[in-house]
C-alpha cells in the first residue's frame, strides 16, 4: 500500500478509521471541506492528484428522514458520488472500500439476511445506498462493500447516548420493541476494515478472490427496546444517577412512532461470510456497547 485516501474522515466511522488505518500506509484523511462528495469533479481531481492504492469512503448522506424530501441530495452523495469513486478506482486499478446499510433490504421475516438476499429498500435513503452499491459492482473495480447496521460511537450522536441523556430528565422512556438488529460500533467497523486490508496486502490469493460485498455487524441481535434497557442498566451499574430505570422503559410498536422514512423491522445481517473470508471474529454486540458506556463514564459524560 503506497497511500490510503479516506473520505468522510470526521464522521463516526471515519474518525475511528483515521486511527485504524494510519499504521498501514500514509493516510490522506479528507473531511467534507477537502473531499466533498457532492462535488463530483472535485472528487475525480482529488483521486487523480493523490493516486492512492486504496480509497476508503466513509462519507454518506445519512439523514434518513430528510432524504424523503431531498431525493436529489441523497442520490448525489450516496449514488452518483460513489459511482464517480468506483470509476476512478477502476481507472487507476485502486481498491475501493465502501460502507452500506441494512436499509437496502425490506426488513421482512425474522432471519438474518445474507449478502445474496434479495434487496428491497423501503426508503429513499435505502434506495440511494443500494444504487451506490450497484454502481460499484457495475464499474468492475476491486472493492469491499461493507454493509453494517445500528452504528454508534462514543463520539457524535447516536441512540445509546440519546437514551442516556433522556434518562437523566425523564421518569419513563418509550422505545420501539418490534425492530431487530445488531448495534455495531464504529470502532469495530474500523478495526475490521484495517485487518481486512492488511490481509489483502499480504495474501495474493485472497486479493484475487475477496472483491465483493460483506456484512460487517456485531454478532447476536436485540431490539431497540432491549438495547435501551441494556444501556441504562450498564450506566447505573457504573454509578450513573438516572431517573429512568430499565423497568420504566416501555415497549412500543413502530406504528406508535411514525417517521417520514420507513425502517426495516428486521435488520439482522448474517456475518459469517466476512468472518470466514478474512479469518476474523465479530464479537457479541454487548461487548463494544459496554466499552462505550465505560468510556463515557470515565469521561464524566454520564
MOBEL-V616376 format. One record per residue. N is the residue number from 1. RES is the residue in one small letter. PHI is phi in whole degrees, 0 to 359 (* if undefined). OMEGA is omega in whole degrees, -180 to 180 (999 if undefined). NEAR is the number of other C-alpha atoms within 10 Angstrom. Layout:
n = <N	N>
res = <RES	RES>
phi = <PHI	PHI>
omega = <OMEGA	OMEGA>
near = <NEAR	NEAR>
This chain:
n = <1	2	3	4	5	6	7	8	9	10	11	12	13	14	15	16	17	18	19	20	21	22	23	24	25	26	27	28	29	30	31	32	33	34	35	36	37	38	39	40	41	42	43	44	45	46	47	48	49	50	51	52	53	54	55	56	57	58	59	60	61	62	63	64	65	66	67	68	69	70	71	72	73	74	75	76	77	78	79	80	81	82	83	84	85	86	87	88	89	90	91	92	93	94	95	96	97	98	99	100	101	102	103	104	105	106	107	108	109	110	111	112	113	114	115	116	117	118	119	120	121	122	123	124	125	126	127	128	129	130	131	132	133	134	135	136	137	138	139	140	141	142	143	144	145	146	147	148	149	150	151	152	153	154	155	156	157	158	159	160	161	162	163	164	165	166	167	168	169	170	171	172	173	174	175	176	177	178	179	180	181	182	183	184	185	186	187	188	189	190	191	192	193	194	195	196	197	198	199	200	201	202	203	204	205	206	207	208	209	210	211	212	213	214	215	216	217	218	219	220	221	222	223	224	225	226	227	228	229	230	231	232	233	234	235	236	237	238	239	240	241	242	243	244	245	246	247	248	249	250	251	252	253	254	255	256	257	258	259	260	261	262	263	264	265	266	267	268	269	270	271	272	273	274	275	276	277	278	279	280	281	282	283	284	285	286	287	288	289	290	291	292	293	294	295	296	297	298	299	300	301	302>
res = <x	x	x	x	x	x	x	x	x	x	x	x	x	x	x	x	x	x	x	x	x	x	x	x	x	x	x	x	x	x	x	x	x	x	x	x	x	x	x	x	x	x	x	x	x	x	x	x	x	x	x	x	x	x	x	x	x	x	x	x	x	x	x	x	x	x	x	x	x	x	x	x	x	x	x	x	x	x	x	x	x	x	x	x	x	x	x	x	x	x	x	x	x	x	x	x	x	x	x	x	x	x	x	x	x	x	x	x	x	x	x	x	x	x	x	x	x	x	x	x	x	x	x	x	x	x	x	x	x	x	x	x	x	x	x	x	x	x	x	x	x	x	x	x	x	x	x	x	x	x	x	x	x	x	x	x	x	x	x	x	x	x	x	x	x	x	x	x	x	x	x	x	x	x	x	x	x	x	x	x	x	x	x	x	x	x	x	x	x	x	x	x	x	x	x	x	x	x	x	x	x	x	x	x	x	x	x	x	x	x	x	x	x	x	x	x	x	x	x	x	x	x	x	x	x	x	x	x	x	x	x	x	x	x	x	x	x	x	x	x	x	x	x	x	x	x	x	x	x	x	x	x	x	x	x	x	x	x	x	x	x	x	x	x	x	x	x	x	x	x	x	x	x	x	x	x	x	x	x	x	x	x	x	x	x	x	x	x	x	x	x	x	x	x	x	x	x	x	x	x	x	x>
phi = <*	269	192	246	257	251	254	74	291	258	283	300	286	301	297	289	295	303	289	284	272	304	286	276	190	307	244	255	259	246	268	298	292	254	211	289	291	273	256	294	294	296	297	298	297	301	291	297	285	276	46	284	270	219	251	243	257	258	269	192	272	247	282	302	284	298	301	299	249	237	299	297	296	295	292	297	279	274	238	293	295	294	298	297	297	295	294	293	296	297	298	264	56	253	286	242	254	221	249	239	211	297	292	285	259	273	74	279	74	223	255	297	281	266	294	263	296	294	274	182	300	261	224	298	303	300	295	294	291	295	298	297	304	297	295	295	297	293	294	84	285	286	209	234	260	254	276	225	206	47	285	213	199	289	261	88	268	198	302	299	292	295	300	295	294	292	293	287	247	241	278	217	238	244	227	297	243	246	241	232	188	232	304	230	279	299	299	296	302	293	294	292	301	297	296	297	293	294	298	298	296	249	228	297	297	297	301	287	248	274	304	160	251	223	263	249	224	297	278	87	205	201	257	302	296	292	301	299	299	297	298	294	300	295	296	295	299	272	100	288	265	238	283	276	255	304	290	261	260	272	285	229	266	303	295	278	225	290	227	303	259	289	259	290	283	247	253	292	236	287	248	292	299	297	297	286	293	253	54	237	246	261	290	300	301	296	302	283	297	299	298	297	295	299	297	296	294	296	273	71	267	225>
omega = <179	180	174	175	-179	176	-177	-169	-177	174	-178	179	-180	-180	178	178	177	179	-171	-177	-174	179	-173	-175	173	-173	172	-175	-175	172	-177	-178	-176	178	-175	-178	177	179	-173	178	178	177	179	178	-179	-179	177	-178	-174	-179	-179	172	177	172	177	-177	177	179	179	169	-172	178	-169	-178	179	-179	-180	179	179	-175	-178	-180	179	-178	-178	-177	-173	-178	-175	179	180	176	178	178	-178	179	178	178	178	-178	-176	-179	-178	173	175	173	-175	-178	178	-163	172	-178	176	179	-178	176	-179	176	180	177	178	175	171	-172	-177	-180	180	179	179	-175	-178	-173	175	177	180	179	-180	178	177	177	176	177	-176	179	178	-178	-179	-175	-177	179	174	-170	167	173	179	173	180	-176	171	-173	178	175	177	178	178	-177	174	-175	-176	-180	176	178	-180	179	-179	-177	178	-171	-173	177	-177	173	177	-172	-178	-176	-177	170	-172	179	-179	173	-174	-174	175	177	179	180	-178	-178	179	177	-179	179	179	180	177	178	179	-176	-173	-176	-177	180	178	179	-179	-171	-164	-177	-179	-175	-178	174	-178	179	174	-180	-179	-179	177	172	175	-179	180	176	179	179	-180	-179	-179	178	-179	-180	178	179	-180	173	180	179	-177	177	179	172	179	-179	-178	172	-173	177	175	179	177	-178	179	-179	-175	178	-179	-179	177	176	174	177	177	177	178	178	178	-176	-175	-179	179	-178	-178	-176	-174	177	178	174	177	-172	176	-174	-177	-173	-176	174	178	178	180	-179	175	179	179	179	-180	179	-179	-176	176	999>
near = <13	11	17	23	24	26	26	24	23	20	19	23	24	25	21	21	28	18	14	19	23	15	10	16	14	14	18	16	21	20	18	15	8	13	23	19	26	19	15	19	12	14	21	17	13	17	18	14	9	12	19	24	17	24	24	25	22	22	27	24	19	14	12	20	16	16	21	16	13	14	14	15	16	26	23	20	23	27	25	22	24	28	23	21	29	29	21	22	27	18	13	16	16	22	22	25	24	24	23	24	22	26	29	25	25	20	23	13	11	12	12	18	21	16	19	8	9	11	17	16	21	17	22	24	29	29	22	27	29	22	19	28	25	14	21	27	19	12	18	15	23	23	24	22	23	21	22	26	21	19	20	22	25	20	16	10	11	14	17	22	22	11	19	21	14	15	22	14	11	13	13	16	20	15	22	20	19	17	19	23	25	24	27	26	26	24	23	23	23	22	15	21	20	19	17	19	20	15	16	19	13	10	11	10	9	15	15	10	11	17	19	15	22	25	25	27	30	28	21	17	20	20	21	23	22	18	24	25	23	17	22	24	17	16	20	15	10	14	10	17	13	19	14	22	17	19	11	15	21	14	16	16	14	17	9	10	10	10	11	12	18	19	22	24	20	22	30	28	27	19	23	18	15	22	15	10	14	17	13	13	14	19	14	16	21	19	13	20	22	15	14	20	23	18	14	16	15	11	9	9	14	20>
